[in-house]
Amino acid sequence: MVHGRHHIVLDELDKELEKRGLHFVRFADDCVIYVKGKRAGDRVMKSVSRFISRKLKLKVNETKSSVTRSRATRSTSDLDSPSARPTRESVSTPRA
């Protein structure tokens, strides 16, 4: 669980991701960022990792961080057809 100062510091990450217009979900000190493709995922992983380490002074766990393909659905009507489900890349950047 994230306590005190870490919560405030990670709030800065949330603001930075919002400022960049990125779609993301953060669970305590884990963060998933959704982008359109692998190249964008690699670019975002590099820049967000740099932001976390330089600006926030936190260490990104490289072994747990990755760019992976995930599935996203636009609405429940898309669930009828697997081929109608759009895919996106996600950047997972856990810290610790």
Long-range contacts (C-beta under 8 A, 24 or more apart in sequence): 1-28, 2-28, 2-29, 9-56, 9-57, 9-58, 10-56, 12-55, 12-56, 13-48, 13-51, 13-52, 13-56, 16-48, 16-51, 16-55, 17-48, 29-94, 29-95, 29-96, 30-92, 30-93, 30-94, 30-95, 31-92, 31-93, 31-94, 32-70, 32-90, 32-91, 32-92, 33-90, 33-91, 33-92, 33-93, 34-70, 34-72, 34-88, 34-89, 34-90, 34-91, 35-88, 35-89, 35-90, 35-91, 36-88, 36-89, 37-89, 38-67, 38-89, 40-89, 41-67, 41-89, 41-90, 41-91, 42-67, 44-91, 45-91, 45-93, 48-91, 48-93, 49-93, 52-93, 52-95, 58-95, 59-95, 59-96, 60-93, 60-94, 60-95, 61-94, 61-95, 61-96, 64-92, 64-94, 65-91, 65-92, 65-93, 65-94, 66-91, 66-92, 67-91, 67-92, 68-92
